[in-house]
Amino acid sequence: MDLRIFDVEHGQCSHIVTSTNRHVLIDAGHNSTTNWRPSTYLPRRGISHIDKLIISNFDEDHASDLHNLVETVSIGTLMKNPSVSPQNLRRLKEIGGIGRGIDALADLMASYTAPVSGNIDYGDFKISSFWNRYPAEFEDENNLSLVSIIESHGIRICFPGDMEVAGWERLLARDGFRAAMGEVDILVASHHGRRNGCSERLFAETGLHPYFVVISDSGREYASQDTVNWYRHRCRGFELNGERRRVLSTRRDGRVRIQTSPQGAVVDVF
């Protein structure tokens, strides 16, 4: 598996190429400063089809280029919190207003209603997903994030969207979630590293002890960089370019690339 986590400022966009050359995109944020966009990046690499699009959160920064993306590539399967319907999503965005990306997502959700095909070979790539239910458990976008744990050759990476402490703690009531989180090797920080995504109980009750955390952020906003030490003390660390690292950030490091094979994982930044 070849995973790239892109620098899209306070948003999220990651591209996975599996060992069978299948393409998975996690979120569709873009970089407003550099104008990097998945809708231009993918076609430039000769990619015209995404086998699976995963939307981890219903805020615009996770889907800001989706309205362009659907015009440039085809999408096989859409994954998101299944308890939220297109009508629910538009209701959630009534107060703050709906952006072009989330508007495109609502339209996509309305058309992607067929059962998921099981005949696609993703090779070494597997995914497990967890979510809180709307409206029984939560009625806010962040705690309705889709927590996805991807696995390749025994390496497990968690993409939690913008899950906040209350949402983490609701999920902790589920045995399967606690077991899955305890095996995570690399954690993408919830809510771009903001304090409201930092759950003490998540680490204490699951045994979560990743090698490192990736924070998708840009300039100093919303105290997103105040949690670096909090995460650093909860990671095992790994060697990168002669330095022991426990936290990577797209702001400091740029794109993060993780490649897995039967021999393990290779991490690079560029």
N, C-alpha and C positions, 0 to 999 in steps of 0.2 A: 504494500500500500504506500502511496505517495500523497502526503497531506500538506497543503499549504494554507497557513492562516495569514490573511492579508492585512495590511495596514489600512483600515478604513476609519481611522479616528475613533470616535465614540460610537462605533457600530460593530457589525460582525459580518464577515464573509470568509468562508473557508471552502477549498476545493479538494476533493479526494479523487484520486485515480486508483482503482483497485488492480489487483494482479491480473484480472481478466479484461482490463481496459474499459471498465465501466466507470461512469462519472457521477459523483455525488456532490451536491453543493449544499452547504449549510449556511443559510441566510443569504441575503442579496444586498448588503450595504455597500456604499461607495465612499470614496475619499473626495470630499468637496474641495480640498486644497490642491491635490495633484490631478483631480478628475479621473483617477483610476476607477474603472467600473467593470463588474463581471460581464456586462453586456458587450463590452469591447474586448476584454481580455480573452474570453473563451473563443470567440470566432477567430481572433488573431492566432490562436494556437490550433486552429483547424477543428474546433469542437462545435458541432452543430446540434448536439443532443445531450441533455442531462437525464440520466436514468432515474435519479431520485433528487428531489428538492426538499430539504428539511428547513422549516421555519421554526426557530426556537422561541421567538417572542413576537407579540403583535404590535410592537412599536415601530415607527417609521425607520429608525436607524438600523433595523434588521432587514428592511425590505425596500430601502430608498431607491434602488435601481431595478426593482422587479418589473415596473411598467415598461422599461426598455428591454429587459432580459427576455420577456415573453415574446418580443418582436424579433429577436435575433437567434434564439435557440428553442428547440422543442423540449418539453418536459414530460418524462414518462410517468412518474409517481410523485404526488405531493404528500408530505408528512407534516403534521402540526398537531396541537392539542385537539383530540377528536371530540371533546365535549363542547367545543366552540363552533357554532355554525356560522355561515356568512352573515345571517341576520344578527346573530349575537355579536359578531365582530363590529358590525356597523353601529350597533347599540352601544358597545363599549367606547367607541370613538366619538360619540355624539357631543360630548362636552368639549374635548380638546380639539376636535376637528380631525378629519381623515386626510392623510397625505396621499400622494399619487401612488406610492409603493404599496401601502396598505389597501388602498382602493383596488389596485390590481390584484392583490392577494384575495380580497373578498370575492372578486369576479372569478378568480381561479378556483377558489374553494367551491363555488357554486357549480362549476362544471366538472370537477374531479370527484365524482361520486361513485364510480364503478369499483368493484372489488379489486384489490391489488393482485397483479399477476405474480405467480410464484415460480415462473420458469426462467427468471433472469439469474445468471450465474455471476455472483459477486466474488467468487474465489475466496480469499482469506478474510474478506470483510464481513463483519457481523454488526448488528446494532440492537440495542435494548433501549426502550424509551419509557419514561415515567412522567406523570402529570397529575395536577390537581383538577378537580372537576368544577365546571361552571354550570349553574350558579351555586350548587350545593355547598361547595367549599370556599371558593373565592370568586370575586367579581372585579378583580383588577388584573391588568395585562401582565404585570411582572410575576405574580404568584400563579398565573396560568401558563407560565413558560413550559416548554417541552424540554425535559432533561434527557439528553441522548448520550448513551455510552457506546462509543464505537470500539470495536476490537479487531485487531489484526495480528496474527502470529503471537498471541498471548499478551500483546500490549493494549492497554485499555485507556481511552481518552474520553473525558467527560465534557460535553458542551451543555451548560445549564441555562442558557438564555439569560434572563434578568431575574432569576429566582431570588426572592428576599427571604429573610430569616423565618418569617411565619410560614411561608410555603415549604421551605426545607423541613421545618419541624413537623408539618402535617405529613409529608412524605415519609418521615422517619417512623411513622406508625406501621409501615408496610415492611414485612420481613424481606421480601425480594429486593426492595430498594436498598435496605441497609446492607444486605449481602453484596449487591452489585457495587455500591459505592466503596465498600471496603477493599475492593480489588482494583480500584482506579490507580493508574500509574502517572497520568498527566491530567491536570485539571485546568480547564479554561475558567478564569475567575468569573463568578456571577456578577452581572450588572456592571461589567467593565471595571471591576475591582472596587466598587463603592462599598462603603461600610455596611450599608443595609443588606448586602448579600453575604456577609460574613457570619456564619453560624458556628458557634462553639460546639453545639451539640452534634452537628453534622460530622465533625472530626472525632469527637469523643465517643459517640455511640456507634459509629461504623468502623472505627479503626483506620479511617482514611489517612494515608501518609504518602502522598504522591512524591515522585522524584522532583517535579517542579510544577509551577503554576504559570499560565500564560495570561497576561492582562491585555485586552484589546482596548487601547485608549490613545488619546492624543495629548494636547496640552493639559495643564492642571485645571481640571473641572470636577466639580461635585466631590472634592476630596478623594478622587479615585486613586491618587498616589500615596495617600496616608495609610493605606493598608498593606503596602509592600512588606514591611517588617512583620506584620501579622501573618501573612502567608509564608514568608521566609522561614519563620520558626516552626512551621508545620510541614516542611518539605525535607526530603532526604538529600537532595542536591545531585548534580551530575557535572561532569567536566565539559566545558565548551570553550574551545580556543585557549586552553591553558588556564582557565578560570573556573572556580567552583561556583555554579549558578543554581539558584533555587527559584528565582522569579525572572521570567522574560516578559517584556512588554513591547507591543508594536510601536509605541512612541519612541523607545530607546533603541530597540533592536531591529525594527522594520519587519519584514515578513519572516515568519517562523515556518521552517520546513521540517517535517518528521517523516522519515522513511522507515518502514518495517520490513523485516525479512525473517526467515527461520533463525538467523543469527542474532536477532535483536532489533534495536532501533538506533537510527542515526539522526541526530538533531543538528540543524544548521540555521543561521539567520543571515539575511541579505537585504 
